[in-house]
Amino acid sequence: MITARLLGGLGNQMFQYATGRALALGRGTDLALDARETDAKGGHWRNGLDAFRIATVPPADLPPDRGRHPLRYGLWRATTRRLLRQEGPGYDPRIAAAPDGTYLHGYFQSERYFAAHADTIRAELSLAQALPPAAEAVAESIRSDRNAVSLHVRRGDYLTSGAYGACDAGYYARAVAALRSERPDLRVYAFSDDPAWVRENLTLDAPMEVIDLPGTGPEVDMTLMSLCRHHVIANSTFSWWGAWLNPRAEKRVIAPRIWFTDPAMTNPDLIPDDWVRV
């Protein structure tokens, strides 16, 4: 059994699932998730993977809970051979060589960890239940639009984060212009945790519809984003997955050139080679 520790919001959890699942598939074993930390935090940080068709087994032989038993956890960490903690934010080649029985700890923000199993990962990170009626109506509109572009604006916690900053209106204008140079008849479907800001501040050289579906979970927005033909993502793992889950080889993905506001932070393996940064 491979065990992956869940940390962060839904996008980060998906990287952790995909990496653990790919490793488990390569070892011919099962994947378990340690969701104690995300479940304890709840809210935005809760375990959101149950909304998808994930393939996991119940965890066994978990380490001591770090929050409740820090001394026991420290002893376990100092003595165990099971723990494999990612080194640095980029791709860590030790992960692919990890044996059965490994406990994975990290963010694993690179498709290099699971690209060999991309079809399986995409299938398992599809919704376990049908879209609600209002979202299905949006999905039908997107499916019928051969030049549908998802555009994601993340604000919320990014407005006060020391590591990240919200992308400005100029970035989105440049990104859409880059896509329009090849597809002049595109239509933008905008998704955001602050739809009012999008309506008031984004003026694009393309028709735009702001998708606002109160009462639905983040997995619904992500699924609708993945149905679009092309993508403009924020510096967010959430919209990274909205673009990556689109399996079309001909898709175009525009990503921000600056991902972190903290110059000490960098991840050279985060953005796939065929995505464009502006």
Backbone bond lengths (Angstrom), bond angles and torsions (degrees), N, CA, C in turn:
res aa  C-N    CA-C-N  psi(-1)  N-CA   C-N-CA  omega(-1)  CA-C   N-CA-C  phi
1 M - - - 1.460 - - 1.526 110.47 -
2 I 1.344 115.26 134.82 1.458 122.42 169.55 1.519 107.19 -98.52
3 T 1.328 117.34 136.79 1.457 121.31 176.98 1.523 108.60 -120.04
4 A 1.338 116.18 129.39 1.464 121.31 178.89 1.516 109.36 -114.35
5 R 1.313 115.80 131.51 1.459 120.82 178.43 1.521 109.33 -84.77
6 L 1.336 117.37 131.25 1.455 121.62 178.61 1.514 110.59 -89.64
7 L 1.339 115.25 131.06 1.466 123.20 179.83 1.520 108.09 -139.32
8 G 1.327 116.47 146.36 1.450 120.03 173.17 1.511 113.46 79.84
9 G 1.344 115.47 -166.93 1.448 122.08 -178.84 1.520 112.75 -82.74
10 L 1.326 115.87 -169.49 1.458 120.76 -171.60 1.521 112.76 -59.47
11 G 1.341 118.23 -43.92 1.454 119.97 -179.36 1.514 112.19 -59.67
12 N 1.326 117.47 -44.70 1.457 120.94 177.58 1.522 111.12 -64.54
13 Q 1.319 117.52 -41.06 1.463 120.65 178.58 1.525 110.94 -60.53
14 M 1.318 116.90 -35.68 1.465 119.97 179.00 1.520 111.43 -67.72
15 F 1.330 117.84 -38.19 1.461 119.61 174.19 1.532 110.55 -62.00
16 Q 1.311 117.12 -41.84 1.465 121.04 -179.09 1.525 111.09 -66.77
17 Y 1.336 116.15 -41.07 1.460 119.26 176.67 1.527 110.64 -63.49
18 A 1.326 116.66 -49.93 1.460 120.45 -175.38 1.529 111.35 -60.95
19 T 1.319 117.07 -41.69 1.466 120.59 179.70 1.523 110.65 -66.23
20 G 1.333 116.82 -47.22 1.459 119.98 178.73 1.510 112.41 -63.55
21 R 1.315 116.36 -41.24 1.470 120.17 -179.28 1.521 110.98 -65.59
22 A 1.335 117.28 -42.71 1.458 120.10 178.61 1.520 111.02 -62.45
23 L 1.330 116.89 -41.51 1.457 119.91 178.15 1.525 110.58 -64.79
24 A 1.321 117.31 -42.06 1.458 120.70 179.08 1.525 110.98 -63.49
25 L 1.328 117.28 -41.97 1.462 119.87 177.72 1.521 110.68 -61.60
26 G 1.316 116.77 -41.26 1.461 120.07 179.43 1.511 113.39 -66.33
27 R 1.332 117.21 -26.54 1.466 121.14 -179.96 1.527 112.30 -97.14
28 G 1.332 117.32 -1.91 1.464 120.35 -178.98 1.517 112.53 65.87
29 T 1.339 115.92 37.65 1.454 119.56 -177.09 1.527 109.26 -133.74
30 D 1.327 116.73 -174.75 1.463 122.28 -177.64 1.520 111.18 -97.59
31 L 1.344 114.16 163.23 1.463 121.78 175.13 1.520 109.28 -114.09
32 A 1.323 115.89 134.78 1.463 122.61 171.12 1.519 108.25 -120.72
33 L 1.314 115.93 152.84 1.466 121.76 -179.90 1.519 110.17 -116.04
34 D 1.322 116.28 133.48 1.459 121.94 173.00 1.528 106.74 -96.75
35 A 1.324 116.57 96.53 1.460 122.22 -175.06 1.519 112.72 -101.19
36 R 1.321 118.16 17.29 1.461 119.36 -175.43 1.518 112.56 -61.94
37 E 1.325 117.32 -40.53 1.464 119.76 -176.62 1.525 111.19 -69.60
38 T 1.339 117.72 -45.91 1.458 120.50 179.82 1.525 111.24 -66.60
39 D 1.321 117.24 -38.94 1.468 119.83 179.10 1.524 110.84 -65.30
40 A 1.328 116.65 -36.62 1.468 119.91 -179.30 1.526 110.98 -68.90
41 K 1.327 117.92 -36.15 1.462 120.68 -179.09 1.526 111.09 -74.50
42 G 1.330 116.61 -40.81 1.453 120.42 179.07 1.519 112.03 65.75
43 G 1.339 115.94 -168.31 1.454 121.17 178.92 1.521 112.38 57.49
44 H 1.339 115.63 -135.37 1.465 121.86 -179.52 1.527 111.69 -58.45
45 W 1.319 116.78 -26.26 1.466 121.49 -174.03 1.525 113.22 -96.57
46 R 1.306 118.38 3.51 1.465 120.05 -177.27 1.526 110.15 -65.17
47 N 1.317 115.62 160.89 1.454 120.58 175.32 1.525 108.91 -66.48
48 G 1.326 116.31 112.27 1.459 120.81 -178.75 1.510 114.46 -102.12
49 L 1.326 117.67 3.83 1.464 120.43 -173.23 1.523 113.12 -74.08
50 D 1.323 117.66 -18.95 1.461 119.54 -178.77 1.522 112.49 -66.35
51 A 1.327 117.56 -12.54 1.464 120.21 176.84 1.524 111.75 -74.26
52 F 1.333 116.94 -11.54 1.460 121.65 -175.84 1.531 111.45 -110.08
53 R 1.321 115.75 174.45 1.463 122.29 -178.30 1.528 111.15 -88.12
54 I 1.297 116.04 49.64 1.456 120.21 -175.06 1.528 110.89 -69.06
55 A 1.325 115.58 153.75 1.463 122.25 -178.89 1.521 108.51 -115.15
56 T 1.320 116.71 96.13 1.461 121.40 -178.08 1.521 110.10 -136.73
57 V 1.315 115.18 165.40 1.462 122.44 173.76 1.526 107.37 -120.62
58 P 1.338 118.69 160.32 1.470 119.99 178.15 1.524 110.74 -60.30
59 P 1.324 117.37 140.85 1.467 119.66 -179.74 1.517 111.62 -70.24
60 A 1.309 115.64 152.36 1.465 122.48 176.72 1.521 108.32 -138.32
61 D 1.321 116.17 150.49 1.457 121.80 175.94 1.524 111.92 53.71
62 L 1.345 115.42 51.54 1.458 119.75 177.84 1.528 110.27 -75.20
63 P 1.337 116.64 154.26 1.473 119.29 175.73 1.518 109.79 -67.79
64 P 1.324 118.46 163.39 1.461 120.34 175.08 1.519 111.06 -56.19
65 D 1.320 116.88 146.03 1.457 122.12 179.10 1.528 109.21 -65.12
66 R 1.334 116.58 119.46 1.463 120.60 -175.02 1.525 111.89 -63.91
67 G 1.342 116.92 -37.36 1.456 119.52 -178.52 1.507 113.57 -71.02
68 R 1.331 116.73 -38.20 1.466 120.58 -175.79 1.520 112.36 -90.53
69 H 1.329 117.03 -30.09 1.470 120.78 -176.20 1.537 109.84 -133.82
70 P 1.336 117.95 67.59 1.467 120.00 -174.52 1.520 113.99 -61.36
71 L 1.319 117.93 -35.80 1.459 119.47 -179.29 1.527 110.77 -69.06
72 R 1.312 116.38 -43.96 1.463 119.61 178.12 1.523 110.95 -64.16
73 Y 1.348 115.71 -38.26 1.471 118.56 177.74 1.529 110.10 -65.16
74 G 1.314 117.05 -42.82 1.460 119.99 179.35 1.510 112.21 -60.69
75 L 1.330 117.05 -40.10 1.462 120.88 177.30 1.517 111.01 -65.19
76 W 1.346 115.54 -43.57 1.472 119.25 178.61 1.523 110.62 -60.53
77 R 1.332 116.57 -45.54 1.456 120.57 -178.29 1.520 111.45 -62.98
78 A 1.327 116.96 -35.27 1.467 120.39 -177.81 1.527 112.53 -75.94
79 T 1.320 117.36 -21.04 1.467 119.66 -172.60 1.529 113.92 -114.57
80 T 1.338 118.45 -19.24 1.453 119.39 -174.25 1.522 112.13 -76.35
81 R 1.309 115.17 151.82 1.462 121.20 171.21 1.525 111.32 -105.01
82 R 1.322 116.11 0.07 1.462 120.50 -177.61 1.521 112.00 -81.99
83 L 1.323 117.60 -32.97 1.461 121.32 -172.52 1.521 111.45 -71.05
84 L 1.334 115.51 129.39 1.465 121.09 172.10 1.521 106.77 -127.34
85 R 1.320 115.49 107.50 1.463 121.98 -177.01 1.516 108.80 -99.70
86 Q 1.319 116.26 129.28 1.458 121.45 -179.97 1.517 110.96 -58.12
87 E 1.324 116.17 136.27 1.461 121.46 176.86 1.522 109.01 -100.66
88 G 1.327 116.71 115.90 1.452 121.38 179.01 1.516 111.90 75.74
89 P 1.342 117.55 166.37 1.452 120.64 -177.29 1.524 114.57 -80.03
90 G 1.340 117.39 -19.39 1.462 120.41 -178.95 1.518 112.29 -83.36
91 Y 1.327 115.43 -173.21 1.463 121.95 -177.98 1.526 110.62 -63.33
92 D 1.325 116.12 130.05 1.459 123.23 179.88 1.524 107.76 -111.91
93 P 1.339 118.98 105.91 1.467 121.33 -174.26 1.521 113.97 -64.03
94 R 1.326 118.83 -15.26 1.454 120.24 179.09 1.529 111.78 -65.75
95 I 1.350 116.38 -25.46 1.457 120.01 -176.59 1.522 110.48 -63.42
96 A 1.316 117.38 -44.12 1.458 120.91 -177.51 1.524 112.11 -64.87
97 A 1.316 117.87 -22.28 1.464 121.72 -178.70 1.515 112.95 -96.78
98 A 1.323 118.03 3.30 1.462 121.10 -175.26 1.524 111.39 -67.60
99 P 1.326 117.99 141.56 1.468 120.98 -178.19 1.527 112.23 -83.96
100 D 1.313 114.88 168.38 1.463 121.16 170.96 1.530 108.34 -56.07
101 G 1.323 116.45 143.73 1.456 121.34 -178.44 1.512 113.85 95.34
102 T 1.340 118.03 -2.55 1.464 121.89 -177.36 1.532 111.73 -72.93
103 Y 1.314 115.11 143.42 1.467 122.93 172.44 1.521 106.56 -108.18
104 L 1.345 117.41 113.11 1.458 122.96 -174.17 1.522 111.29 -91.15
105 H 1.323 116.02 135.24 1.456 121.70 178.33 1.522 108.06 -135.53
106 G 1.327 116.98 115.25 1.457 120.82 179.28 1.510 110.98 165.31
107 Y 1.323 115.27 -176.77 1.463 120.67 179.01 1.530 111.95 -101.86
108 F 1.326 118.76 -30.67 1.460 123.53 170.15 1.524 111.97 55.37
109 Q 1.324 116.90 48.45 1.457 121.28 -174.34 1.530 110.78 -87.31
110 S 1.303 115.51 71.63 1.460 122.31 175.22 1.518 108.68 -162.52
111 E 1.332 116.22 135.87 1.462 119.05 177.44 1.528 111.43 -70.00
112 R 1.317 118.61 -11.14 1.454 120.68 -179.87 1.526 111.14 -62.13
113 Y 1.312 117.96 -24.87 1.460 120.43 179.33 1.525 112.41 -70.39
114 F 1.331 117.76 -25.51 1.467 119.02 -172.17 1.527 114.10 -137.58
115 A 1.330 117.84 9.36 1.466 120.77 -176.95 1.533 111.92 -59.26
116 A 1.329 117.47 -31.94 1.471 120.23 -179.04 1.519 111.95 -66.91
117 H 1.316 117.52 -17.67 1.468 121.80 -179.62 1.526 110.61 -120.87
118 A 1.335 116.52 32.86 1.462 121.06 -172.64 1.527 112.17 -58.61
119 D 1.324 118.38 -42.93 1.469 120.22 -177.55 1.528 110.80 -62.49
120 T 1.322 116.67 -42.73 1.469 120.54 179.33 1.518 110.84 -65.50
121 I 1.318 116.83 -44.90 1.468 120.43 -178.58 1.523 110.26 -62.41
122 R 1.327 117.24 -43.05 1.469 119.19 179.55 1.526 111.08 -63.76
123 A 1.299 116.95 -40.22 1.465 119.51 179.69 1.523 111.30 -65.02
124 E 1.309 116.83 -40.26 1.467 120.35 -176.97 1.526 112.52 -77.01
125 L 1.326 117.03 -23.74 1.462 120.62 176.82 1.527 110.28 -97.27
126 S 1.332 115.44 36.06 1.463 121.69 169.69 1.518 108.05 -104.11
127 L 1.315 116.69 158.13 1.456 120.83 -174.19 1.523 111.92 -61.78
128 A 1.321 115.10 138.64 1.460 120.51 178.08 1.520 111.60 -77.99
129 Q 1.331 117.85 -21.96 1.455 122.07 179.67 1.520 109.68 -126.86
130 A 1.334 115.68 162.13 1.456 120.60 -179.70 1.524 110.65 -66.03
131 L 1.316 115.70 152.48 1.449 120.56 174.99 1.531 109.88 -62.44
132 P 1.336 117.42 145.30 1.463 119.17 172.87 1.526 109.93 -64.07
133 P 1.338 117.92 157.99 1.478 120.90 -173.05 1.524 114.83 -52.44
134 A 1.334 118.51 -44.93 1.471 120.01 -178.55 1.527 111.12 -63.21
135 A 1.331 116.65 -39.67 1.464 120.50 178.69 1.522 110.79 -71.09
136 E 1.321 117.98 -35.26 1.465 120.79 178.39 1.523 110.77 -64.31
137 A 1.325 117.08 -34.70 1.460 119.90 176.57 1.529 110.73 -63.63
138 V 1.336 116.90 -40.67 1.465 120.65 176.03 1.526 110.02 -65.46
139 A 1.326 116.40 -41.20 1.458 120.55 179.90 1.524 111.31 -59.90
140 E 1.326 117.14 -41.12 1.453 120.68 179.42 1.523 110.84 -63.91
141 S 1.329 116.70 -39.96 1.459 119.92 177.42 1.523 111.08 -63.06
142 I 1.335 116.50 -42.95 1.459 120.56 179.96 1.526 110.99 -65.74
143 R 1.310 117.34 -43.63 1.465 120.61 -178.38 1.530 111.81 -61.74
144 S 1.308 116.53 -31.99 1.467 120.11 -177.24 1.525 112.79 -85.01
145 D 1.313 117.20 -3.95 1.461 122.52 -176.14 1.523 109.30 -104.81
146 R 1.306 116.77 109.57 1.464 120.54 -174.56 1.525 113.03 -72.69
147 N 1.315 117.53 -11.22 1.465 120.20 177.65 1.521 111.11 -127.01
148 A 1.337 116.45 37.52 1.458 121.36 177.35 1.523 109.81 -70.64
149 V 1.322 115.81 132.04 1.467 122.56 179.91 1.520 108.49 -122.31
150 S 1.329 117.23 124.67 1.457 119.44 172.03 1.523 108.72 -84.28
151 L 1.316 115.39 140.90 1.467 121.61 177.10 1.525 106.53 -132.46
152 H 1.335 116.11 124.20 1.460 120.07 -176.01 1.522 110.19 -114.04
153 V 1.324 115.05 129.69 1.468 122.39 176.93 1.516 107.49 -118.32
154 R 1.307 116.26 116.65 1.464 120.49 176.12 1.519 109.27 -107.68
155 R 1.329 114.73 126.72 1.451 119.94 177.41 1.537 107.75 -123.94
156 G 1.316 119.72 -104.76 1.453 121.47 172.95 1.507 113.67 45.82
157 D 1.338 116.62 -117.87 1.462 121.56 -176.65 1.529 112.85 -66.23
158 Y 1.341 118.19 -18.46 1.456 120.44 179.69 1.532 112.11 -70.13
159 L 1.314 117.46 -17.98 1.456 119.88 -179.15 1.520 112.11 -73.34
160 T 1.336 116.86 -18.58 1.468 120.85 -179.41 1.525 112.24 -122.27
161 S 1.324 118.02 2.65 1.458 121.22 -177.35 1.520 110.84 -74.41
162 G 1.329 115.73 140.37 1.452 119.87 176.09 1.517 113.12 -85.03
163 A 1.333 116.58 -14.97 1.461 120.83 -177.24 1.517 112.32 -100.68
164 Y 1.324 116.84 -30.61 1.456 122.07 -176.73 1.525 109.17 -123.10
165 G 1.305 115.56 159.15 1.455 121.14 172.89 1.507 108.65 -139.54
166 A 1.331 117.33 149.05 1.455 120.64 179.98 1.530 110.28 -67.95
167 C 1.318 116.28 137.38 1.461 120.36 175.89 1.531 109.48 -65.21
168 D 1.330 116.48 142.16 1.459 119.58 -177.31 1.530 111.20 -89.29
169 A 1.340 114.67 173.12 1.464 120.14 -177.62 1.530 111.30 -61.83
170 G 1.340 116.91 -32.31 1.460 120.05 179.55 1.512 112.77 -61.03
171 Y 1.335 116.70 -39.65 1.467 119.72 178.13 1.520 110.68 -59.80
172 Y 1.325 117.30 -46.41 1.460 119.91 -176.92 1.528 111.23 -66.21
173 A 1.335 117.44 -36.64 1.462 120.46 176.76 1.527 110.65 -63.05
174 R 1.333 116.80 -43.83 1.470 120.01 179.22 1.519 111.29 -65.74
175 A 1.339 116.49 -40.21 1.458 120.24 -178.19 1.528 111.47 -64.75
176 V 1.321 116.27 -44.85 1.468 119.36 179.08 1.523 110.63 -66.64
177 A 1.325 117.24 -37.98 1.467 119.91 176.93 1.528 110.89 -61.69
178 A 1.322 117.31 -38.35 1.471 120.32 178.13 1.518 111.19 -63.12
179 L 1.315 117.42 -39.31 1.459 120.19 177.71 1.526 111.72 -71.63
180 R 1.339 117.14 -38.47 1.463 120.23 -177.87 1.519 112.13 -67.28
181 S 1.316 118.27 -21.55 1.460 119.58 178.35 1.522 111.26 -63.49
182 E 1.339 116.80 -23.27 1.463 121.58 177.78 1.524 112.08 -108.49
183 R 1.347 116.67 -27.17 1.468 121.55 -174.74 1.523 108.76 -133.80
184 P 1.323 117.17 81.39 1.470 119.67 -173.58 1.526 114.32 -66.70
185 D 1.331 118.45 -18.36 1.465 119.90 -177.44 1.525 112.89 -102.27
186 L 1.310 117.37 27.49 1.464 119.49 -178.75 1.528 111.55 -69.79
187 R 1.328 115.23 158.83 1.458 123.01 174.97 1.516 108.10 -129.51
188 V 1.322 116.74 133.32 1.459 122.41 -174.23 1.522 110.28 -98.02
189 Y 1.324 115.49 131.84 1.461 123.47 171.06 1.530 106.48 -111.00
190 A 1.328 116.36 110.90 1.463 120.98 -173.21 1.523 110.76 -97.79
191 F 1.324 115.07 134.54 1.461 123.22 179.54 1.523 107.97 -123.79
192 S 1.324 116.99 138.48 1.463 119.07 -177.63 1.517 110.81 -163.45
193 D 1.343 115.20 155.24 1.459 120.49 169.47 1.529 110.67 -81.84
194 D 1.337 116.34 -0.58 1.467 121.64 178.03 1.536 108.57 -140.31
195 P 1.330 117.28 69.59 1.468 119.25 -176.07 1.521 113.76 -61.16
196 A 1.328 117.84 -29.40 1.465 119.68 178.49 1.522 110.84 -62.47
197 W 1.351 116.80 -40.52 1.472 120.56 179.13 1.531 109.42 -62.67
198 V 1.318 116.78 -40.66 1.468 120.25 -179.76 1.526 110.12 -61.52
199 R 1.319 117.28 -47.07 1.468 120.52 -178.83 1.523 111.35 -62.09
200 E 1.320 116.84 -36.85 1.461 120.80 -173.57 1.524 113.66 -85.97
201 N 1.335 117.46 -21.34 1.465 119.33 -169.16 1.519 115.79 -122.43
202 L 1.317 118.93 -17.29 1.462 119.29 -179.03 1.524 110.43 -97.81
203 T 1.316 114.59 117.14 1.462 121.74 172.97 1.518 106.77 -117.73
204 L 1.313 115.91 109.42 1.457 121.07 -173.47 1.525 110.29 -114.48
205 D 1.306 115.35 154.78 1.461 121.23 177.47 1.529 109.38 -86.25
206 A 1.343 114.87 51.48 1.466 121.34 -179.83 1.523 107.58 -169.13
207 P 1.329 118.43 152.04 1.468 119.96 175.24 1.528 109.82 -61.85
208 M 1.332 116.35 140.02 1.464 121.05 -178.39 1.519 110.22 -134.16
209 E 1.313 115.97 134.69 1.459 122.81 173.28 1.526 107.64 -118.55
210 V 1.320 117.44 123.39 1.457 121.89 178.06 1.522 108.27 -87.11
211 I 1.323 116.62 120.47 1.459 122.18 -178.22 1.526 108.34 -89.10
212 D 1.306 115.81 118.16 1.462 122.12 -177.00 1.522 107.58 -134.33
213 L 1.322 116.27 105.42 1.462 122.37 -174.30 1.525 109.16 -122.92
214 P 1.319 117.84 79.88 1.469 120.15 -179.39 1.521 111.80 -57.77
215 G 1.321 114.47 143.12 1.455 119.69 176.82 1.510 115.41 88.13
216 T 1.331 117.42 -4.01 1.461 119.99 177.31 1.520 110.20 -100.70
217 G 1.328 116.87 156.11 1.455 121.62 -179.39 1.517 111.95 -82.46
218 P 1.338 117.79 167.00 1.466 121.40 -178.98 1.528 113.03 -62.08
219 E 1.348 116.31 -26.41 1.455 118.95 179.38 1.529 112.27 -63.50
220 V 1.335 116.97 -25.18 1.465 120.80 178.67 1.522 109.67 -70.90
221 D 1.331 117.70 -49.35 1.466 120.57 176.18 1.521 110.74 -57.07
222 M 1.320 117.42 -44.59 1.463 120.09 -178.25 1.519 111.21 -61.91
223 T 1.322 117.01 -41.73 1.455 120.49 179.38 1.519 111.18 -64.47
224 L 1.324 117.40 -43.39 1.460 120.23 177.83 1.524 111.04 -63.25
225 M 1.309 117.64 -39.51 1.462 120.72 176.73 1.521 110.54 -59.89
226 S 1.322 116.41 -41.54 1.473 120.35 -176.87 1.524 112.83 -67.36
227 L 1.334 117.45 -20.13 1.463 121.24 179.11 1.521 112.52 -77.57
228 C 1.329 117.53 -17.81 1.458 120.91 179.98 1.524 110.92 -68.97
229 R 1.324 115.94 158.13 1.474 120.63 -178.43 1.523 111.95 -77.92
230 H 1.342 116.14 -32.86 1.458 120.94 -176.93 1.529 108.14 -140.45
231 H 1.350 115.86 170.61 1.464 118.46 -168.91 1.521 112.08 -146.97
232 V 1.326 114.58 140.53 1.466 122.69 166.41 1.520 105.37 -117.26
233 I 1.325 116.87 113.04 1.456 120.05 -174.67 1.520 110.73 -103.52
234 A 1.320 114.82 157.48 1.463 121.40 170.65 1.533 108.32 -87.56
235 N 1.311 116.41 179.30 1.468 120.92 174.26 1.525 108.62 -81.86
236 S 1.318 114.57 62.96 1.454 122.48 -171.20 1.521 109.64 -142.65
237 T 1.324 116.50 134.24 1.463 118.75 177.09 1.520 111.19 -65.66
238 F 1.341 117.92 -22.49 1.459 120.58 177.97 1.525 110.51 -62.73
239 S 1.331 117.34 -51.64 1.463 118.00 179.64 1.522 111.98 -76.15
240 W 1.337 117.74 -22.84 1.482 119.58 171.35 1.523 108.88 -54.91
241 W 1.332 116.13 -47.52 1.464 119.40 -179.04 1.522 111.88 -70.76
242 G 1.329 117.96 -34.50 1.456 119.35 175.61 1.516 111.70 -57.14
243 A 1.337 117.31 -35.52 1.462 121.46 177.50 1.525 111.79 -81.08
244 W 1.326 117.32 -43.58 1.467 119.62 -174.87 1.528 112.11 -65.76
245 L 1.314 117.95 -33.25 1.466 121.10 -178.65 1.523 112.46 -68.74
246 N 1.320 117.58 -15.40 1.466 121.17 172.03 1.524 107.64 -72.53
247 P 1.346 118.32 116.67 1.464 119.32 -174.32 1.525 114.60 -85.22
248 R 1.324 119.26 -1.52 1.466 121.14 -173.27 1.530 110.96 -67.08
249 A 1.306 115.89 128.88 1.463 120.39 179.75 1.523 111.40 -67.65
250 E 1.337 117.62 -27.36 1.463 121.30 -175.27 1.525 113.20 -88.90
251 K 1.313 118.82 2.78 1.465 120.39 -178.00 1.518 110.89 -63.72
252 R 1.332 115.14 152.95 1.459 121.33 172.70 1.519 107.41 -117.55
253 V 1.309 116.10 131.78 1.457 121.54 -179.70 1.526 108.32 -122.98
254 I 1.330 116.14 125.19 1.459 122.13 177.08 1.525 107.94 -106.10
255 A 1.317 116.76 128.33 1.463 122.69 -178.94 1.519 109.46 -125.14
256 P 1.336 117.26 152.88 1.471 118.84 178.92 1.522 112.05 -69.64
257 R 1.321 114.84 139.88 1.467 119.96 179.11 1.529 110.62 -64.84
258 I 1.326 117.09 -37.25 1.462 121.77 179.05 1.520 108.27 -101.59
259 W 1.330 116.41 113.92 1.460 121.50 -178.57 1.519 111.26 -94.87
260 F 1.310 116.79 -41.08 1.467 122.35 -178.43 1.529 109.61 -111.35
261 T 1.332 116.02 141.26 1.462 119.01 172.72 1.521 111.31 -82.96
262 D 1.311 116.91 -21.98 1.461 121.84 177.14 1.528 107.81 -82.48
263 P 1.343 118.53 112.98 1.474 120.56 -176.35 1.521 113.65 -64.39
264 A 1.326 117.90 -15.57 1.459 120.40 178.96 1.529 111.60 -78.63
265 M 1.334 116.81 -11.75 1.460 120.42 -177.29 1.523 110.27 -101.35
266 T 1.317 115.74 137.68 1.459 120.60 178.18 1.516 109.15 -159.25
267 N 1.314 116.36 150.22 1.463 121.65 174.68 1.527 107.72 -143.06
268 P 1.325 117.88 97.42 1.469 120.52 -175.74 1.518 113.36 -69.74
269 D 1.327 118.68 -10.14 1.458 121.70 -175.35 1.523 113.14 -108.20
270 L 1.320 117.78 7.73 1.462 120.91 -174.83 1.528 112.23 -74.34
271 I 1.319 117.70 -45.27 1.458 121.76 -174.05 1.532 109.92 -94.51
272 P 1.341 118.25 121.02 1.477 120.08 178.04 1.525 111.99 -56.58
273 D 1.315 115.77 152.96 1.455 121.09 -173.57 1.526 113.85 -61.72
274 D 1.329 117.85 -29.00 1.455 119.54 -176.36 1.524 113.56 -91.70
275 W 1.335 117.81 4.96 1.456 121.11 173.08 1.525 108.70 -89.35
276 V 1.330 116.93 153.24 1.464 122.53 -176.14 1.520 109.34 -108.28
277 R 1.334 116.71 134.98 1.463 121.20 178.99 1.520 109.10 -108.88
278 V 1.344 115.84 132.91 1.464 120.07 178.87 1.529 109.49 -129.12
